[in-house]
Amino acid sequence: MQIKRTILLLLLNSLWVYSAVCQKSEQTMTLEQVIEAAQGKTRRTTLAKTKLTNQYWRYTAFQGQYKPSLTAEATIPNFNRSISRVTQPDGSITFIPQSFTSADVGLRIGQTIPSLGTRIFLYSGLERLDILDGSNSGSTSYFSTPISLGLTQPLFQHNQHKWSQKIEPLIYEESERAYIEEMEEIAFSAVQAFFEYYIAQLDLEAANLDKLNADSLYALSKGRYSVGRIAETDLLQIELTVRSAEFAQVQAKIDLDNTAEELRKLMNIQEEIYFNLLEPVEFALVNIDPDEAMAWAKKNRSVITAFQRRLLEAERAVDEADKNNGVNINIQGQFGLSQTDNTLSKAYQNLLDQERISLSLQLPLADWGRSKAEREIANSQLALTKITLEQEEEAFERAIDIRVRRLALLKNRLDFSKSSYEVAQKRLDITRKRYSIDKVDALDLNQALAEKESARKNYYASLRNYYLGYYEIRGLTLYDFVSGKKIEYD
């Protein structure tokens, strides 16, 4: 009866630390729920979404540049009282006092053709002029332009619009893929934090159980020692096991507190709660072909889009250096119908056509080698970019291949550590039973305990590394090989 009472008191004492944890609120969660919470309304997720939103509106504004623009123009009124320099019909110049008001309204539609660099516009407007002083005081006249079509066409020049049409979509696509990658990095961090806490949770449970078993064995050994069935050295060995279990229990509680704080921070939980994490199910690993993983990575990763963008930007710089330092020709043309009269209705009758065309030419004669130097710089930068991209692409492909092969090794290690853990558990159960009937000594029991604990830690460390390895490949390829789907986020 005394032994049973002692065991009961020791049991209550060993569970004290764990009960202190349970006094605070506890939330049961799976790995998937932890990932979902980490990808929810957290600072890191909000930052990633904000970056993508900024890029979205930037790209929307860029697209708006190449859509037709409709603009209303008006000057109401324009008052002028001044002495103006006026050229007479005979060529002489006279300074004449003028006093008038004018007003004009118009509607303009413009459109840029990016492939040609052409800017075209369509205009319709009306002007009114009222003379205030002079011989024509009080007179009113109108000038109408019912329709006027014009264009500006640069020749042999760098076409910024054409290059922007190639590069800007890549920038936005790169930002979309970067957002998915950021979400996968958050998922990876969630898996990491999950296992840190889960292993600490298991360590605390194991420490409580080990303390309970150690106390029970110590009570049993004291009874044996009192009747002379075991030596004092064996009793001291069991007592040392109890002290070691107490230390492990305290350390496990500290580790649980630290990992709980990190997990709460990751999920943006302000309350000081603890978690009851459920053991993740070992998903069946599909055989990932390195070539398949490489294909998905090249199709989905932002770095591949960045390679294309950086090459185009270097080629654009070469084109700009070649054409902006050579012959520049601009053609401007305009055709329209117009009329003027003192009455508004007649200003739209018997319309007269008007045509304007001009060609401007700019030819640099001497720039002391500046143009050549700029072209050489652009060409050398293009060559350097090509070499750098080749090296980065090779490193990217090598990283994919290494991690796919490493995951297969992690799966083998997981299978081995799981079998070792099961064997160690069976051996400990057998050793405890044999110790209870005095068939083995305390050293054998302690060795079995140490082997079981080592096997347990190795198994869960292998499980953690296996999951981290898989989620690392998910992030590198943006593809879920378990479900067979491309990873996407709203």
C-alpha positions in Angstrom: 0.0 0.0 0.0 2.9 2.4 0.8 4.5 1.7 -2.6 1.2 2.5 -4.4 0.8 5.7 -2.5 4.4 6.7 -3.3 3.8 6.0 -7.0 0.7 8.1 -7.0 2.4 11.1 -5.4 5.3 10.8 -7.9 2.8 10.6 -10.8 1.1 13.8 -9.6 4.5 15.5 -9.2 5.7 14.5 -12.7 2.5 15.9 -14.4 2.8 19.2 -12.6 4.8 20.9 -15.4 2.5 19.7 -18.1 -0.6 20.8 -16.2 0.9 24.3 -15.9 1.0 24.5 -19.6 -2.6 23.2 -20.0 -3.9 26.0 -17.6 -3.5 28.3 -20.6 -5.8 28.1 -23.6 -4.8 25.4 -26.0 -5.6 25.1 -29.7 -5.5 21.8 -31.6 -4.1 22.2 -35.1 -2.8 20.1 -38.0 0.1 21.0 -40.3 -2.2 22.2 -43.0 -4.1 24.5 -40.6 -0.8 26.0 -39.4 0.3 26.7 -43.0 -3.1 28.2 -43.8 -2.9 30.4 -40.7 0.6 31.5 -41.6 -0.6 32.5 -45.1 -3.6 34.3 -43.7 -3.7 37.9 -42.4 -0.1 38.1 -41.3 2.4 40.9 -41.9 4.5 38.8 -44.2 1.5 37.9 -46.4 0.2 41.4 -46.4 3.6 42.7 -47.5 3.6 40.1 -50.4 0.1 41.1 -51.5 0.9 44.8 -51.3 3.9 44.3 -53.6 1.8 42.4 -56.1 -1.0 45.0 -55.9 1.5 47.8 -56.6 2.9 45.9 -59.6 -0.7 45.3 -60.9 -1.6 49.0 -60.9 1.8 49.8 -62.4 1.2 47.4 -65.2 -2.4 48.7 -65.6 -1.1 52.2 -66.0 1.4 51.0 -68.5 -1.3 49.3 -70.6 -3.4 52.5 -70.4 -0.7 54.4 -72.3 -1.5 52.4 -75.5 -5.2 52.7 -75.4 -7.0 55.6 -77.2 -7.1 58.7 -75.1 -10.0 61.1 -75.3 -9.4 64.7 -74.2 -11.6 67.8 -74.0 -9.7 71.1 -74.5 -11.0 74.5 -73.7 -9.8 78.1 -73.1 -12.7 80.2 -71.8 -12.1 83.1 -71.9 -8.8 84.5 -73.2 -8.6 88.3 -72.7 -5.8 90.3 -74.5 -5.2 94.1 -74.4 -1.7 94.9 -75.7 0.4 96.3 -78.5 1.3 93.6 -81.0 3.8 93.4 -83.8 1.8 92.8 -87.0 3.3 92.1 -90.5 1.4 94.0 -93.2 0.6 92.6 -96.7 3.5 94.6 -98.2 6.0 93.1 -95.8 6.3 96.0 -93.5 5.8 95.8 -89.7 3.4 97.9 -87.8 2.8 98.0 -84.0 -0.9 98.1 -83.5 -2.9 98.3 -80.2 -5.2 95.3 -79.9 -8.1 94.5 -77.5 -10.0 91.3 -77.9 -11.3 88.2 -76.2 -11.2 84.7 -77.6 -12.4 81.3 -76.6 -11.9 77.9 -78.0 -13.1 74.4 -77.3 -12.0 71.1 -78.8 -12.1 67.3 -78.6 -8.9 65.3 -79.3 -8.5 61.5 -79.7 -4.9 60.2 -79.6 -3.4 56.8 -80.1 0.2 55.4 -80.0 1.1 52.5 -82.2 4.0 50.9 -80.2 5.3 48.6 -82.9 6.0 51.7 -85.1 6.5 54.3 -82.5 3.8 56.4 -84.3 1.6 58.9 -82.6 -1.7 59.7 -84.4 -4.5 62.1 -83.3 -7.9 63.2 -84.5 -9.1 66.7 -83.5 -12.3 68.7 -83.8 -12.6 72.3 -82.5 -14.1 75.7 -82.7 -12.7 79.2 -81.9 -14.5 82.5 -81.3 -12.9 86.0 -81.5 -14.5 89.2 -80.2 -12.9 92.5 -81.1 -13.3 95.1 -78.3 -11.6 98.3 -79.7 -10.6 99.7 -83.1 -12.4 99.9 -86.4 -13.9 96.5 -86.1 -15.0 97.0 -82.5 -17.9 94.8 -81.6 -17.3 92.3 -84.4 -17.3 88.5 -83.9 -15.8 85.8 -86.0 -15.6 82.0 -85.8 -12.9 79.6 -86.9 -14.0 76.0 -87.2 -12.0 72.8 -87.6 -14.6 70.0 -87.9 -11.9 67.4 -88.4 -8.2 67.3 -88.4 -6.0 64.2 -88.6 -2.3 64.2 -87.8 0.6 62.0 -87.1 4.2 62.0 -85.8 6.6 59.3 -87.1 10.2 59.0 -86.0 12.5 57.2 -88.4 15.8 55.3 -87.6 15.4 56.0 -83.9 15.2 53.9 -80.8 11.6 52.8 -80.3 11.0 52.9 -76.5 7.4 51.8 -76.9 8.3 48.6 -78.8 10.8 47.5 -76.1 8.4 48.4 -73.3 5.8 46.2 -74.9 8.2 43.3 -74.6 9.6 44.0 -71.1 6.7 45.3 -69.0 4.6 42.1 -69.4 7.6 40.1 -68.1 8.0 42.5 -65.1 4.4 41.9 -64.2 4.6 38.1 -64.8 7.7 38.1 -62.7 5.9 39.8 -59.8 3.0 37.3 -60.0 5.4 34.4 -59.8 7.4 36.1 -57.0 4.1 36.4 -55.0 3.5 32.6 -55.3 7.1 32.0 -54.3 6.7 34.2 -51.3 3.6 32.3 -50.2 5.5 29.0 -50.6 8.4 30.5 -48.5 5.8 31.3 -45.9 4.5 27.7 -46.1 8.1 26.4 -45.7 8.6 28.6 -42.6 5.2 27.3 -41.3 6.4 23.7 -41.7 9.6 24.5 -40.0 7.9 26.2 -37.1 5.3 23.4 -36.9 7.9 20.7 -36.4 10.0 22.8 -34.0 7.0 23.0 -31.7 5.7 19.5 -32.5 9.1 18.0 -31.6 9.2 20.1 -28.4 5.7 18.9 -27.6 6.7 15.3 -28.0 9.9 15.9 -26.0 7.8 17.3 -23.1 5.4 14.3 -23.3 8.4 11.9 -23.4 10.0 13.7 -20.5 6.9 13.5 -18.4 6.5 9.8 -19.2 10.2 9.1 -18.6 9.9 10.9 -15.2 6.9 8.9 -14.3 8.7 5.6 -15.3 11.9 6.7 -13.5 9.9 7.5 -10.3 8.1 4.1 -10.5 11.4 2.2 -11.0 13.0 4.2 -8.2 10.2 3.3 -5.8 10.5 -0.4 -6.9 14.3 -0.3 -6.5 14.1 1.2 -3.0 11.9 -1.7 -2.0 14.4 -4.2 -3.4 17.3 -2.5 -1.8 15.5 -2.6 1.6 15.3 -6.3 1.4 18.9 -6.7 0.0 17.9 -7.8 -3.5 20.0 -5.1 -5.3 23.2 -3.3 -4.4 23.4 0.3 -3.4 25.2 1.2 -6.6 22.2 0.0 -8.6 19.9 2.1 -6.4 22.1 5.2 -7.0 22.1 4.5 -10.7 18.3 4.6 -10.7 18.3 7.7 -8.6 20.6 9.3 -11.2 18.1 8.4 -13.8 15.3 10.2 -11.9 17.5 13.4 -11.6 18.2 13.2 -15.3 14.5 12.8 -16.1 13.7 15.9 -13.9 16.3 18.0 -15.8 14.9 16.8 -19.2 11.5 17.7 -18.1 12.5 21.3 -17.2 14.4 21.7 -20.4 11.5 20.4 -22.5 9.2 23.0 -20.9 11.7 25.8 -21.8 12.0 24.5 -25.4 8.2 24.4 -25.7 7.8 28.0 -24.5 10.4 29.2 -27.0 8.9 27.3 -30.0 5.4 28.4 -29.0 6.4 32.0 -29.1 7.8 31.5 -32.6 4.7 29.7 -33.8 2.4 32.4 -32.4 4.5 35.1 -34.1 4.4 33.3 -37.4 0.6 33.0 -37.3 0.2 36.6 -35.9 -1.5 35.3 -32.7 -1.3 37.9 -29.9 -2.8 35.7 -27.2 -0.4 33.6 -25.1 -1.8 30.3 -26.1 -0.3 26.8 -26.5 -1.0 24.3 -29.2 -1.8 20.7 -29.5 -0.3 19.8 -32.8 -1.5 16.6 -34.4 1.1 14.3 -36.0 1.3 14.9 -39.7 0.5 12.0 -41.9 3.4 10.6 -43.9 2.2 11.3 -47.4 3.3 8.8 -50.0 6.2 10.3 -51.9 5.7 10.1 -55.6 8.9 9.4 -57.5 9.9 12.9 -58.7 11.8 12.8 -62.0 14.5 15.4 -62.0 13.7 16.3 -65.6 10.0 16.8 -64.7 10.9 19.0 -61.8 13.3 21.0 -64.0 10.5 21.5 -66.6 8.0 22.8 -64.0 10.7 25.0 -62.5 11.5 26.6 -65.8 7.8 27.0 -66.5 6.8 28.5 -63.2 9.7 30.2 -61.4 10.1 34.0 -61.5 13.9 33.7 -62.0 13.3 32.2 -65.5 11.2 35.3 -66.4 13.8 37.5 -64.8 16.4 35.9 -67.1 14.4 36.8 -70.1 13.7 40.3 -68.8 17.4 41.0 -68.1 18.5 39.9 -71.5 15.9 42.1 -73.2 16.9 45.1 -71.1 20.5 44.6 -72.2 19.5 44.3 -75.8 17.4 47.4 -75.4 20.4 49.3 -74.1 22.4 48.2 -77.2 19.5 49.3 -79.5 19.3 52.7 -77.7 23.1 53.3 -77.9 23.1 52.4 -81.7 20.1 54.5 -82.8 20.1 57.5 -80.4 23.6 58.5 -81.6 23.0 58.3 -85.3 20.7 60.0 -87.8 17.3 61.1 -86.4 14.5 61.8 -88.8 11.0 62.9 -87.7 8.0 63.2 -90.0 5.0 65.3 -88.9 1.9 65.5 -91.0 -1.6 66.9 -90.6 -4.7 67.0 -92.8 -7.9 68.8 -91.9 -10.9 70.8 -93.0 -11.6 74.3 -91.7 -13.5 77.5 -92.4 -14.0 81.0 -90.9 -16.9 83.4 -90.9 -18.7 86.0 -88.8 -21.6 83.6 -88.2 -21.4 80.2 -86.5 -23.5 78.4 -89.1 -21.5 79.6 -92.1 -18.2 78.7 -90.3 -19.1 75.1 -91.1 -20.0 75.6 -94.7 -17.8 75.4 -97.8 -15.0 73.9 -95.8 -11.5 74.3 -97.1 -8.8 71.7 -96.7 -5.5 72.3 -95.0 -2.4 70.2 -95.2 0.9 70.4 -93.3 3.9 68.1 -93.6 7.4 68.6 -92.2 10.5 66.5 -92.1 13.2 67.3 -89.5 16.7 65.9 -89.7 19.4 65.6 -87.0 22.8 64.3 -88.0 25.7 64.5 -85.4 28.9 65.5 -87.1 31.4 65.2 -84.2 30.9 64.0 -80.6 34.6 63.2 -79.9 34.0 59.4 -79.6 31.1 59.6 -77.1 28.7 57.6 -79.3 31.2 54.9 -80.0 32.1 54.6 -76.3 28.4 54.3 -75.4 27.9 51.6 -78.0 30.9 49.6 -76.8 29.7 49.9 -73.2 26.2 48.6 -74.2 27.6 45.7 -76.3 30.0 44.7 -73.5 27.2 44.8 -71.0 25.1 42.6 -73.2 27.9 40.1 -73.5 28.5 40.1 -69.7 24.7 39.7 -69.1 24.6 36.6 -71.4 27.6 35.0 -69.5 26.1 35.8 -66.1 22.7 34.4 -67.1 24.2 31.2 -68.4 26.0 30.7 -65.0 22.9 31.5 -63.0 20.8 29.2 -65.1 23.3 26.4 -64.6 23.4 27.0 -60.9 19.6 27.0 -60.8 19.3 23.7 -62.7 22.0 22.1 -60.5 20.1 23.2 -57.3 16.9 21.6 -58.6 18.7 18.3 -59.4 20.5 18.2 -56.1 17.3 18.7 -54.0 15.3 16.2 -55.9 17.9 13.5 -55.4 18.3 14.6 -51.8 14.6 14.1 -51.1 14.8 10.5 -52.2 17.7 10.0 -49.6 15.6 11.7 -46.9 12.7 9.3 -47.6 15.1 6.3 -47.2 16.4 7.8 -44.0 12.8 8.3 -42.7 11.9 4.7 -43.4 15.1 3.5 -41.6 14.6 5.8 -38.6 11.0 4.7 -38.3 11.9 1.0 -38.2 14.7 1.8 -35.7 12.3 3.6 -33.4 9.8 0.8 -33.5 12.5 -1.7 -32.6 13.9 0.5 -29.8 10.4 0.8 -28.3 9.9 -2.9 -28.3 13.3 -3.5 -26.7 12.6 -1.0 -24.0 9.2 -2.6 -23.2 10.9 -6.0 -22.9 13.8 -4.6 -20.8 11.3 -3.0 -18.4 9.4 -6.2 -17.9 12.7 -8.2 -17.4 13.9 -5.6 -14.9 10.6 -5.8 -13.0 11.3 -9.6 -12.5 14.9 -9.0 -11.7 16.3 -10.5 -14.9 18.4 -7.4 -16.0 20.2 -4.7 -14.0 19.8 -0.9 -14.0 22.6 -0.4 -16.6 20.7 -2.5 -19.2 17.5 -0.6 -18.5 19.2 2.8 -18.8 20.9 1.7 -22.0 17.5 0.7 -23.4 16.0 4.0 -22.4 18.8 6.0 -24.0 18.5 4.0 -27.3 14.7 4.5 -27.4 15.1 8.3 -26.8 17.8 8.5 -29.4 15.7 6.5 -31.9 12.7 8.7 -31.2 14.6 11.9 -31.8 16.1 10.6 -35.0 12.7 9.5 -36.3 11.0 12.9 -35.8 14.1 14.7 -37.0 13.9 12.6 -40.2 10.2 13.3 -40.5 10.9 17.1 -40.2 13.7 17.0 -42.7 11.5 15.0 -45.1 8.7 17.5 -45.0 11.1 20.5 -45.3 12.8 18.8 -48.3 9.5 18.3 -50.0 8.3 21.9 -49.4 11.6 23.2 -50.6 11.0 21.4 -53.9 7.5 22.8 -54.0 8.9 26.3 -53.7 11.6 25.7 -56.3 9.1 24.3 -58.9 5.8 25.9 -57.8 4.3 22.5 -58.4 2.6 20.1 -55.9 3.8 16.6 -56.9 1.5 14.9 -54.4 -1.7 16.3 -55.8 -0.3 16.7 -59.3 -1.3 20.4 -59.6 0.4 23.7 -60.3 0.5 25.8 -57.2 -1.6 28.9 -57.5 -3.0 31.5 -55.0 -5.8 34.0 -55.4 
